[in-house]
């Protein structure tokens, strides 16, 4: 007697619903992710371990030495700088305060699954450089010379980059990077350029770029010296000072010379004259102070001079001001209206002579008086002969005969009187 054989179905109907549910759970994956962190030394770093589609698996965080920092929401590691920021089924977030260079490394986020999953967060500690320092080969430069400047950014991590600017123009430097014993970087950049007179006072800037700091700068202004040429302008007395009794000979220069002196050609400067800076002051003027005064300006590159003529006219003494200026490395003919002073030894000898205005006034008065007298005489003459018409020849002869008879009668009377 046999039993009927049962055949297992190999079709889809043989798969039970429970088995289908098991397949659903195993097919859905759990993704563990984290992020790298860059933090400045002394600040706080945040490490985040995130899980997608967690099935209640345990999350823990390990340090670079594989020591457990947090197991779920518990901290086995006795380092108070680690603090729990957030814990849930999908995230474990931990903060690390007061980060130092020793905290740098690879941290591990671990998820207890089968097999276990791991994700890695690299912490990079940034150390900003110290204040950049500029060193110049020459503190005072001469026009046309080449100079070299060095900028140094010390003790940074990673290495900094250095840029150069002269005014608003970028310069090309040559960097050099050195790794020190404490795993820090020192960067040195050198720049070489030629200076001109226009560079005087122009700032040269060293700009340090680093992930921890932005636009870190050091600046040094250029000091360029060049030969002085003094430019003399014509002497024009200033308005409102024609009756002053002092003279001021003013000297200006850009940049200011290191030494300015005054001399009087072929004579001595008046004993009471005062020199203040580049100005020569002379009070209580008289004609003996006429002459040529020489201003001498000098700097390490050499010296230059120019002469200024002082005129004193009559009494009361008047102010004679000589205005002039000087420019750096420019010729006199480049300044509009510039005219060098005459280099005569005594200005008084060539001074224009004054005219006697009283004599001129007297002559004019006499001429006017004579013209007035002439007008009066002519007026009286025309008034006496007004209304008389032309006379014929007979009338004229008769009038003359009457005048002769009158004269004869007068002579007879005189003779009779004398005979008596």
PADRENMAR-195953 format. One record per atom (N, C-alpha, C, CB): x, y, z. Coordinates in steps of 0.001 Angstrom, whole numbers, plus 500000, padded with zeros to 6 digits. Glycine has a CB too. Example, Ala and Ser with C-alpha at 12.3 -4.5 7.8 and 13.67 -1.06 7.14 Angstrom:
<rs>
513190494310507800 512300495500507800 513200496700507800 511308495527509046 512850497750507080 513670498940507140 512900500030507870 514084499402505725 
</rs>
This chain:
<rs>
500862498830500000 500000500000500000 500885501202500000 499032500015501207 500667501996499122 501538503180499046 500793504459499319 502190503267497692 501605505411499664 501049506759499934 501222507640498690 501754507425501182 500288508502498462 500437509390497287 501587510389497495 499109510159497016 502268510550496438 503430511460496521 502970512905496368 504491511116495429 503592513790497186 503256515224497134 504399515941496434 503010515823498577 504135516798495505 505146517516494716 505181518981495154 504844517405493182 506290519342495496 506428520759495888 506344521643494661 507767521006496633 505591522629494817 505412523554493693 506632524473493594 504103524393493862 507066524563492405 508220525442492179 507824526814491659 509177524798491207 506532527075491565 506080528368491036 506054529427492095 504712528244490423 505656530597491741 505620531737492659 504671531545493803 505250532973491926 503652530690493602 502674530516494669 503260529819495871 501491529744494169 504476529262495724 505098528565496844 505762529514497817 506106527576496339 505965530834497483 506628531802498359 505601532379499318 507313532934497536 505868532266500601 504925532737501613 505060534233501809 505144532009502942 504022534906502350 504100536353502626 505172536703503639 502767536860503124 505396535824504625 506435536117505623 507806536195504981 506438535054506723 508066535316504031 509357535345503351 509523536612502519 509513534116502464 508415537052501912 508461538301501147 508814539480502046 507116538554500452 508274539534503238 508570540630504171 510030540605504574 507678540543505420 510600539415504761 512019539313505108 512893539874503991 512399537852505393 512514539594502765 513269540127501635 513214541648501605 512735539559500323 512068542210501963 511944543677501968 512916544291502955 510507544105502312 513069543687504121 513946544260505134 515407544170504722 513740543563506466 515792543150504056 517195542989503699 517569543793502461 517505541529503473 516638544076501597 516950544827500389 517158546299500697 515844544660499358 516388546894501622 516512548319501962 517830548530502694 515303548806502838 518740549380502139 520073549574502709 520061550698503733 521096549876501605 521068550690504633 521265551740505630 522564552465505276 521313551148507099 522434553732504926 523588554512504483 524122555347505641 523213555420503286 525410555186505975 526089555942507028 526995556978506362 526913554993507975 526793558240506697 527575559312506069 528076560270507140 526729560075505009 529164560974506808 529721562025507661 530472563014506784 530659561429508760 531040564057507380 531727565105506617 533083565417507236 530867566384506552 534028565827506361 535318566308506854 535140567689507493 536365566366505700 536024568006508439 535914569255509195 537264569967509170 535454568986510665 537236571276508853 538418572140508968 538103573200510012 538806572798507580 538948573327511023 538669574213512144 539948574943512539 538092573422513346 539801576207512930 540939577006513373 541307576597514791 540621578527513301 542582576540515055 543061576151516378 542421577029517454 544601576248516449 541914576343518511 541272577051519610 539773577177519467 541857578398519740 539227576874518288 537785576963518097 537143575591518292 537456577521516696 535854575450517925 535081574231518180 534776573512516875 533773574560518924 534981572187516867 534673571354515702 533404570550515977 535864570405515365 532595570344514934 531358569559515032 531504568323514144 530100570414514611 531313567135514750 531366565868514014 529957565286513998 532396564858514664 529454564978512793 528083564483512652 528098563136511933 527200565506511880 527527562096512604 527350560772511997 525859560606511689 527876559613512951 525519560474510402 524117560429509994 523811559085509321 523789561609509037 522608558562509622 522179557266509100 520842557445508390 522068556204510242 520741556876507199 519488556890506449 518849555505506540 519727557301504958 517568555481506881 516810554224507006 517388553332508108 516810553463505664 517595553898509286 518139553127510402 517087552151510929 518618554067511533 517538550941511267 516639549917511810 516964549650513276 516743548608510992 517215550740514004 517568550679515430 518962550121515668 516560549836516175 519821550195514659 521207549777514864 521933550834515694 521931549552513500 522944550406516428 523674551283517341 524703552098516556 524368550460518463 524790553427516895 525792554318516293 526804554672517369 525131555617515688 528087554648516983 529117555099517912 530185555888517150 529752553893518657 530928556717517913 531981557574517348 533305557210517993 531661559089517563 534346556995517154 535675556615517624 536673557710517268 536110555258517014 537709557869518112 538760558845517812 539818558205516916 539407559381519120 540847558973516463 541855558387515569 542572557183516163 542869559428515203 542572557028517483 543201555863518125 542219554716518324 543797556263519469 541050554803517690 539998553785517760 539427553651519164 540536552441517298 539500554693519946 538862554714521259 537455555285521109 539700555550522282 536508554667521829 535114555089521708 534906556411522433 534163554009522269 534418557390521677 534092558690522268 532656558666522767 534296559842521240 531717558261521899 530311558134522280 529778556806521739 529465559341521741 529082556065522633 528335554863522256 526873555198522482 528787553579523088 526146555351521391 524809555941521444 524915557309522130 523799554999522205 524255557523523263 524325558813523942 525197558771525189 522940559275524311 526041557746525298 526929557620526456 528367557901526028 526816556205527093 529132558555526930 530515558929526619 531471558127527501 530737560458526821 532062557070526967 533044556307527751 534363557063527923 533310554962527084 534733557900526935 536021558592526982 535941559770527948 536439559075525571 536935559858528836 536929560913529850 537656562158529331 537587560410531156 537059562802528368 537587564065527833 536413565035527760 538272563870526406 536392565968528703 535252566867528822 535066567806527647 535386567662530051 536044567874526739 535880568754525582 534873568201524586 537215568969524895 534615566879524646 533606566265523782 532254566381524464 533949564771523475 531285566944523753 529939567108524290 528922566655523249 529682568580524705 527844566023523768 526780565541522890 525900566714522476 525935564440523589 525772566899521181 524929567971520651 523553567437520281 525591568627519428 523506566254519643 522216565677519249 522372564161519124 521704566300517899 521347563448519618 521307561996519445 519890561589519084 521787561257520732 519791560796517992 518505560249517561 518790558966516790 517696561280516681 517721558336516278 517926557106515505 518710557367514226 516584556467515163 518681558610513761 519305558917512469 520579559755512576 518320559636511601 520947560236513772 522135561100513862 522756561030515249 521771562556513525 524096561066515228 524892561271516441 525813562459516150 525720559959516845 525558563578516848 526336564796516604 527069565175517884 525421565966516122 528410565368517749 529277565620518897 530125566855518598 530180564378519212 530356567686519627 531221568867519490 532531568641520229 530513570136520027 533612569202519663 534935569155520284 535419570593520419 535949568279519441 535518571078521651 535895572470521896 537398572601522093 535155573019523119 537872573861521926 539289574196522137 540203573221521385 539626574181523646 539986573160520083 540733572209519250 542203572595519221 540159572162517810 543057571586519320 544500571790519216 545048570929518085 545211571455520557 546323571142517790 546941570402516695 546950568898516963 548362570897516465 546978568486518239 546993567056518572 545652566381518298 547366566865520032 544589567165518107 543271566585517825 543095566262516349 542172567534518274 544059566626515534 543933566400514102 544026564902513798 545022567182513330 543238564439512835 543280563028512443 541957562567511866 543650562160513631 541826561215511737 540631560611511128 539747560029512228 541023559504510092 538521560542512328 537530560057513279 536582559102512543 536743561247513934 536074558078513292 535304556995512679 533878557009513210 535969555624512948 532917557078512284 531507556845512610 531212555370512303 530544557820511789 530698554639513300 530495553192513141 529039552845513424 531438552388514085 528462552019512544 527081551558512683 527093550037512831 526208551998511456 526492549536513953 526494548098514231 525433547409513385 526249547826515736 525845546981512208 525003546167511326 525772544897511011 524612546942510007 525218544088510157 525891542857509765 526088542859508254 525083541609510217 527278543154507764 528495543503508527 528450544959509001 529762543269507663 529301545376509965 529308546761510455 529697547740509341 530280546902511647 529152548946509435 529477550009508475 530312551086509169 528177550629507869 531216551681508393 532052552761508915 532113553909507911 533475552247509234 532164555129508449 532385556344507647 533431557188508368 531038557160507434 534231557936507599 535404558608508179 535288560131508013 536713558093507511 535583560826509117 535595562298509129 537007562758509478 534543562878510155 537660563416508533 539018563929508759 538933565344509329 539852563917507435 539537565537510494 539595566869511109 540950567495510784 539372566791512664 540912568676510153 542122569435509821 542155570687510681 542169569801508300 543241570874511401 543393572035512278 544168573108511520 544121571651513617 543571574305511407 544194575438510720 544862576347511748 543143576231509886 546102576723511456 546832577643512336 547208578868511509 548116576959512964 546637580039511815 546935581238511018 548359581711511257 545949582366511348 548949582382510277 550312582898510460 550326584088511403 550923583295509113 551513584371511924 551672585582512718 551633586813511835 552976585540513505 551721587981512456 551691589226511691 552819589240510664 551801590448512630 552489589520509398 553553589569508385 554516590719508660 552950589713506975 555763590502508314 556817591487508568 557487591829507240 557867590947509605 557590593149506954 558281593616505748 559648594148506146 557451594715505006 560651593716505427 562010594225505616 562498594779504285 562973593107506149 563074595992504335 563573596649503129 565093596655503138 563027598091503019 565663596462501981 567116596488501863 567652597883502142 567553596022500472 566926598914501689 567335600310501894 566151601076502453 567844600963500562 566382601780503565 565320602590504139 565070603840503306 565663602974505571 566143604481502853 566050605669502002 566608605303500638 566822606892502623 565810605535499604 566172605119498257 566557606319497413 565022604359497600 567354606067496394 567741607088495429 567046606816494107 569277607126495243 566632607879493465 565905607742492205 566717606946491190 565558609121491635 566047605978490536 566692605169489513 567387603933490037 567666605988488783 567482603774491362 568151602603491928 567173601444492097 568792602952493278 567722600246492184 566929599038492396 566933598690493878 567477597855491551 565793598262494377 565684597900495784 565007596547495917 564907598972496568 565169595938497085 564591594622497361 563856594664498691 565687593522497377 562677594049498721 561892593949499946 561547592491500207 560607594807499855 561445592154501498 561141590790501918 559949590808502861 562367590129502597 558998589896502628 557835589739503508 557831588311504040 556494590065502754 557648588167505360 557696586856506001 556412586608506775 558917586747506934 555804585423506537 554640584959507300 555052583673508005 553375584730506370 555105583706509342 555685582605510113 554606581759510783 556646583149511165 554971580463510994 554220579521511838 552759579421511435 554314579937513294 552518578923510253 551144578719509800 550968577276509342 550785579703508658 549707576862509285 549367575530508789 547977575619508163 549413574448509942 547861575335506888 548926575023505923 549737576265505571 548329574412504648 550635576134504594 551478577259504198 550633578376503592 552553576801503198 550984579619503939 550271580784503410 550817581150502031 550393581989504378 550072581988501322 550536582552500054 550661584064500218 549560582192498877 551646584653499527 551956586082499681 551856586763498328 553374586289500294 551172587917498312 551087588764497124 551653590145497453 549615588874496619 552113590867496403 552714592195496567 551934593222495753 554205592184496138 551799594428496326 551199595557495623 552050596800495877 549722595786496082 552330597550494800 552967598873494926 551959599899494443 554322598965494102 551354600605495397 550222601449495043 549079600561494591 550603602472493939 548590600765493370 547536599915492822 548077598953491766 546430600773492222 549393598776491725 550020597894490748 550552596655491452 551157598623489990 550237595466490896 550684594213491509 552098593882491047 549718593057491160 552924593452492009 554300593059491730 554426591544491823 555281593749492707 555421591009491145 555658589569491144 556787589242492115 555997589063489717 556468588428493138 557458588051494135 557930586615493954 556891588234495523 559010586268494649 559565584918494609 559397584286495989 561071584935494175 558444583314496127 558188582730497448 559156581590497781 556756582219497519 559320581367499082 560116580254499594 559398579696500816 561583580705499949 559119578369500815 558360577718501885 559287576796502664 557148576925501312 559253576918503998 560073576076504874 559175575391505901 561179576918505584 559393574081506121 558664573307507128 559518573231508383 558309571875506605 558976573718509498 559734573753510748 559567572436511507 559281574943511626 560282572322512609 560296571077513381 558927570752513974 561328571167514496 558096571762514243 556784571528514844 555682571421513798 556454572640515818 556066571059512565 555141570851511458 554400572130511070 554145569773511817 555059573245511288 554530574533510854 555275574982509598 554655575597511984 554673575954508913 555261576446507672 555608577927507822 554294576227506479 556792578274507351 557223579673507270 557427580017505800 558538579922508098 556738581069505354 556783581468503946 557468582828503851 555345581518503322 558448582920502951 559167584170502699 559049584516501220 560666584056503125 558707585773500944 558586586227499555 559459587459499361 557099586538499188 560217587462498263 561097588592497931 560639589225496626 562580588134497823 560699590565496597 560328591304495399 561407592344495127 558927591972495556 561737592531493856 562764593485493435 562169594412492386 564024592751492878 562421595720492531 561908596690491562 562770597943491602 560420597038491851 562639598773490560 563377600032490432 562455601192490784 563950600202488993 562971602147491557 562150603265492016 562402604489491148 562441603586493496 561388605343491080 561480606626490383 561018607720491332 560628606626489070 561118608978490882 560726610094491747 559237610052492074 561075611426491084 558415609459491165 556979609370491430 556657608370492530 556242608989490165 557610607501492899 557357606488493927 557514607029495339 558286605318493735 557943608278495491 558123608827496830 556782608875497561 558754610236496761 556717608221498724 555493608183499516 554506607108499108 554827609489499442 554789606342498052 553869605297497587 553975604086498520 554184604887496105 552845603505498971 552914602346499864 553185601055499097 551618602214500655 554035600215499672 554250598849499178 553601597912500193 555799598521498983 552668597070499720 551850596254500613 552128594777500377 550355596557500411 552309594051501484 552446592594501463 551117592003501938 553653592107502371 550468591198501091 549150590627501391 549307589125501597 548122590929500244 548875588630502766 548993587214503119 547611586576503031 549603587033504551 547504585510502234 546254584751502099 546416583397502784 545866584566500595 545399583036503602 545431581776504346 543994581365504634 546259581910505676 543692580049504671 542301579637504949 541770580145506281 542201578135504926 542659580401507238 542205580852508557 542017582360508634 543188580416509614 542670583121507750 542555584583507762 542456585068506327 543770585248508491 541855586236506152 541719586830504839 542281588248504856 540246586829504391 542981588577503777 543460589948503579 544321590420504751 542275590897503389 545282589589505132 546234589921506192 547341590753505553 546812588622506893 547592591996506043 548464592922505325 549547593510506215 547646594036504723 550646593877505538 551694594710506133 552079595736505076 552951593850506603 552405596959505510 552627598053504562 553865598846504948 551399598980504501 554546599329503903 555709600194504100 555723601232502991 557040599370504115 555858602510503370 555885603592502390 557312603823501901 555306604889502995 557428604057500604 558738604306500009 559183605738500291 558704604044498490 560472605906500511 561073607233500666 562165607365499614 561649607449502121 561868608153498585 562770608301497445 563345609706497458 562037608014496102 564664609801497408 565338611094497345 565859611329495937 566491611167498371 565868612607495554 566395612972494251 567011614353494352 565293612931493163 567741614753493320 568460616026493334 567475617185493327 569415616127492130 567790618244494098 566930619420494163 567336620435493107 566984620054495559 566338620985492454 566549622143491595 565544623199492027 566393621781490066 566030624327492501 565158625363493042 564658626235491900 565897626219494109 563376626483491855 562763627280490807 562386628635491384 561524626564490207 562820629711490730 562566631064491220 561489631714490371 563861631915491204 560473632282490998 559440633021490305 559730634519490424 558039632677490875 559239635350489459 559481636793489534 558968637369490841 558821637508488357 559695638369491348 559319638998492608 558108639886492392 560492639813493192 557007639587493072 555780640375492974 555320640687494388 554664639617492165 555305641968494795 554846642283496152 553410641827496338 554966643793496436 553092641192497453 551723640724497683 550780641888497904 551672639779498880 549506641768497503 548541642852497694 548381643196499170 547185642470497096 548251644509499441 548003644953500807 549235645031501671 547034644058501446 550445644776501137 551652644805501949 552706645741501359 552221643402502088 552269646714500558 553226647590499891 553953648500500871 552522648426498847 553361648800502041 553979649725502992 554579649008504192 552962650738503466 554757647706504094 555329646977505225 556807647304505359 555127645457505059 557343647060506544 558748647377506771 559561646117507024 558894648337507944 559146645004506450 559913643771506584 559793642979505295 559426642933507797 560742642106505066 560736641261503870 560831639812504294 561899641630502911 560085638955503626 560122637524503898 560481636824502599 558756637005504471 561578636122502588 561965635312501439 561660633874501815 563490635511501051 560655633309501174 560117632013501575 560670630916500681 558581632021501526 561013629777501286 561537628631500546 560651627427500810 563009628329500943 560208626768499746 559463625523499897 560041624495498950 557949625731499630 559967623218499347 560474622133498508 559707620867498816 561990621917498724 559531620012497826 558859618731498002 559727617654497379 557431618740497369 560232616696498158 560168616666499618 561130617678500230 560483615262500137 560971617968501503 561807618969502150 563264618518502167 561314619240503578 564191619426501880 565607619069501967 566025618888503414 566477620137501295 567134618213503594 567614617972504948 568336619191505516 568536616765504968 568805620088504647 569525621270505128 569266622435504180 571054620987505246 568950623610504757 568733624835503988 569527625951504645 567210625200503903 570290626703503852 571066627828504380 570902629026503455 572569627451504530 571151630235504015 571037631486503258 572357632252503338 569863632358503799 572732632873502203 573924633710502125 573573634971501344 575114632945501455 574385636020501548 574252637220500739 575503637345499887 574037638490501625 575301637452498576 576427637484497651 577233638764497871 575937637389496181 578553638628498004 579488639751498168 579243640562499432 579402640664496975 578541640035500384 578289640774501617 577769639796502657 577275641944501388 577527640319503859 577005639487504941 575500639676505061 577699639824506277 574829638627505474 573401638718505765 573219639651506958 572782637302506052 572222640551506940 572013641450508082 572000640692509401 570706642219507920 572614641299510402 572793640609511680 571468640289512355 573644641448512607 570432641098512116 569149640856512772 568233639961511940 568456642176513055 568719639469510780 567904638561509963 567711637238510699 568566638320508575 566536636654510530 566187635411511221 565872634346510175 564972635621512192 566446633155510352 566177632021509470 565363631003510260 567509631385508921 564144630740509804 563258629762510441 562910628716509396 561959630441511027 563422627498509600 563198626453508606 563857626840507298 561695626203508397 563056627040506260 563584627478504976 563279628926504676 563042626624503886 562778629705505658 562367631089505438 563398632053506020 560985631346506061 563680633117505265 564582634176505706 563749635427505978 565699634458504639 563775635927507224 563000637099507632 563953638273507873 562160636795508914 563657639427507227 564448640647507410 563473641771507738 565312640988506126 563647642424508888 562781643521509304 563544644841509264 562223643266510715 562764645955509395 563342647309509406 564250647521508198 564133647551510712 563661647407507035 564441647459505801 564998648856505541 563586647016504623 566162648906504913 566698650126504325 567486649738503086 567591650911505343 567952650759502346 568569650485501055 569876649718501168 568808651768500326 570481649725502346 571733648981502494 571513647475502428 572406649344503809 570250647044502560 569958645616502488 569721645156501057 568748645286503340 569730646091500099 569599645687498702 570713644712498341 569630646919497767 570366643736497545 571390642795497122 570802641465496713 572392642590498219 571684640530496471 571304639194496023 571506638207497167 572127638769494774 570443637512497522 570476636526498593 570398635135497971 569311636754499608 571251634255498438 571370632913497855 570840631867498832 572843632605497484 569916631038498331 569360629923499108 570019628631498630 567792629845498961 570554627856499571 571239626601499250 570489625463499935 572747626637499700 570003624483499136 569305623304499665 570134622071499341 567857623178499069 570198621139500284 571038619958500078 570384618731500690 572437620172500682 570739617579500130 570376616275500673 571522615314500361 569009615757500075 571436614038500743 572574613138500523 572998612997499070 572247611794501054 572130613355498115 572490613226496708 573260614428496183 571253613024495883 573271615513496916 573959616715496447 573242617960496920 574065616719494924 573575619092496297 572953620349496681 572674621196495452 573840621113497667 571778622163495627 571425623091494566 571157624441495200 570193622591493754 571311625519494407 571078626853494953 570443627725493890 572393627486495461 569867628825494343 569356629843493443 569428631181494158 567901629524492986 569482632271493370 569653633614493913 568349634393493815 570779634359493177 568121635253494812 566906636044494904 567299637497495170 565959635498496023 566749638393494366 567139639801494422 566149640567495288 567209640415492999 566678641367496228 565857642179497118 566060643651496773 566206641904498612 564961644376496509 564990645814496253 564260646523497390 564341646158494870 564828647613497858 564171648470498847 564053649853498227 564969648514500215 562834650400498081 562587651678497427 562299652751498457 561425651567496437 563099653853498446 562808655090499163 562360654912500593 561781655833498443 561638655956501091 561092655965502437 559622656325502361 561860656954503348 558736655792503151 559034654717504090 559371653439503347 557856654484505036 560125652559503974 560495651323503304 559256650492502998 561479650521504159 559298649824501877 558179648987501458 558603647530501473 557679649392500054 557612646696501517 557875645251501541 558216644771500143 556656644471502097 559315644114500038 559676643480498767 559744641989499028 561044644030498193 558794641259498554 558740639821498816 559138639076497566 557332639387499284 559990638135497734 560401637285496623 559741635934496839 561973637157496527 558851635569495936 558146634303496063 558796633286495146 556641634463495735 558990632121495665 559591631075494854 559210629740495438 561125631228494777 559481628729494686 559255627371495167 560311626486494553 557821626862494820 560338625240494953 561274624296494358 560556622999494097 562500624071495264 561007622292493105 560436620995492795 561553619985492731 559642621027491473 561171618703492806 562153617622492842 562442617140491429 561654616454493720 563701617261491020 564154616731489740 563379617317488566 564031615226489731 563171618666488551 562526619320487421 563328620553487049 561056619693487750 563381620853485756 564117622020485299 563258623255485434 564580621844483851 563919624408485482 563196625661485677 562253625946484531 564164626808485839 562622625541483292 561765625876482164 560528625009482100 562530625754480884 560379624044483017 559165623239483035 558080623860483870 559459621867483541 558389624920484621 557399625581485466 556884626810484746 557998625962486844 555565626898484473 555035628057483755 555292629337484522 553542627894483500 555794630345483818 556012631652484430 557285631750485214 554885631987485311 558087630658485259 559313630705486043 560356631538485323 559846629290486310 561087632365486075 562111633225485497 563234633372486501 561534634612485102 564433632866486225 565526632953487187 565879634391487494 566747632223486669 566308634619488725 566700635963489133 568049636309488537 566744636081490664 568281637605488340 569564638060487816 570643637842488859 569500639544487404 571802637387488441 572877637070489371 573845638246489485 573622635800488920 573313639442489742 574199640584489930 574637640637491379 573507641903489518 575782641256491618 576340641260492963 575671642274493853 577810641527492915 575164643364493307 574479644369494114 573201644762493394 575387645616494371 572075644407494001 570814644685493332 570535646170493282 569678643968494024 571071646962494236 570773648387494282 571332649127493092 571311648987495545 572432648658492495 573030649362491371 572154649276490128 574409648802491076 571427648201489972 570597648049488785 569153648402489027 570684646657488279 568822648935490206 567433649228490525 566965650443489749 567255649452492029 565723650492489283 565215651653488551 565121652871489455 563845651346487944 565458654077488864 565441655316489635 564025655866489699 566397656358489022 563683656506490828 562350657072490997 562263658420490283 562009657228492495 561079658857489844 560833660113489126 560243661130490096 559876659891487906 560706662442489993 560204663494490881 558828663918490388 561185664719490931 557808663441491026 556444663745490602 556066665187490902 555464662806491279 556714665860491864 556395667261492181 556754668178491012 557141667711493456 557903667916490364 558317668739489218 557314668602488083 559731668338488733 556925667357487824 555955667136486748 554646667853487060 555702665626486541 554212667805488310 552975668487488687 553072669999488515 552621668161490124 554231670589488866 554400672041488705 554335672474487260 555712672484489297 555004671727486384 554984672067484957 553567672007484410 555897671119484161 552842670984484783 551460670857484308 550615672024484799 550845669526484776 550817672472486053 550037673589486603 550315674883485846 550352673778488093 551596675150485513 551948676378484764 551291676373483396 553484676511484611 551333675230482720 550723675149481387 549224675406481461 550991673773480753 548573674846482447 547128675050482588 546810676517482873 546565674159483711 547627677171483749 547388678582484077 547551679465482840 548351679046485190 548569679211482026 548790680005480808 547627679860479842 550093679584480119 547112678650479725 545984678441478824 544745679179479318 545686676948478679 544537679227480628 543389679961481170 543512681459480889 543264679717482685 544720682023481072 544921683460480791 544649683773479326 546358683891481159 545121682919478440 544895683134477013 543414683125476682 545617682073476195 542686682210477308 541249682158477067 540555683432477551 540643680937477757 540998683988478691 540381685226479217 540628686400478268 540943685560480629 541864686552477780 542200687665476865 541391687571475579 543713687666476535 541326686381475032 540556686210473801 539084686509474029 540722684795473259 538576686149475188 537171686417475482 536879687903475552 536775685759476784 537752688654476203 537543690107476315 537653690773474944 538571690732477294 538577690322474105 538759690923472782 537508690739471939 539975690310472069 537007689525471922 535823689274471107 534604689998471664 535548687777471020 534554690209472979 533412690930473557 533406692403473139 533439690823475088 534561693067473033 534650694489472667 534328694714471202 536040695029472972 534653693802470349 534439693983468920 533175693310468428 535613693458468157 532330692942469330 531103692259468929 530147693271468284 530431691561470153 529524693054467156 528509693890466486 529071694895465499 527717694624467507 530369695061465375 530940696012464417 531035695381463036 532331696487464882 530552696194462024 530595695698460659 531810696222459931 529336696082459912 531959695951458662 533113696417457876 533008697913457555 533227695608456570 534111698619457518 534168700059457241 534857700292455891 534924700818458383 534425701451455200 535069701757453921 536345702541454155 534118702546453002 537054702789453110 538363703415453215 538253704870453638 539102703313451897 537195705545453227 537035706961453584 536800707141455061 535889707578452811 535994706299455623 535735706374457062 537013706151457852 534675705346457475 537807705262457393 539055704984458115 539975706201458061 539770703743457522 540076706878456876 540952708053456742 540431709194457602 541053708502455262 539109709384457629 538524710453458422 538797710240459907 537020710542458168 538683708991460346 538924708708461759 540371708965462111 538548707267462097 541279708642461248 542696708876461520 542998710378461558 543570708180460455 542367711145460666 542594712601460655 542086713242461938 541903713249459439 540940712750462416 540395713274463671 541348712999464818 539018712659463968 541954711829464808 542892711479465880 544126712368465809 543298709989465789 544588712711464581 545773713574464440 545463714976464918 546259713611462978 544242715493464581 543850716833465012 543755716902466518 542520717238464385 543227715864467120 543110715834468581 544478715872469224 542348714587469042 545403715138468651 546756715136469195 547409716500469037 547603714066468514 547160717212467897 547739718537467674 547187719544468671 547465719010466244 545882719466468910 545272720380469878 545846720152471263 543747720207469903 546063718922471614 546614718605472932 548030719148473064 546603717087473175 548797719113471969 550166719639472014 550152721158472178 550941719247470735 549194721859471524 549098723318471644 548768723703473066 548038723883470683 547878722991473683 547502723285475068 548699723114475972 546349722380475533 549491722114475730 550663721860476577 551672722974476421 551309720509476233 551898723448475189 552873724507474961 552405725802475618 553103724720473452 551112726131475519 550575727354476142 550769727307477638 549083727536475811 550572726145478193 550721725997479643 552166726199480047 550231724618480106 553073725703479280 554481725830479638 554961727282479499 555335724902478760 554414728021478472 554845729423478292 554341730313479412 554354729965476950 553228730035479949 552698730797481069 553443730454482335 551210730538481247 
</rs>
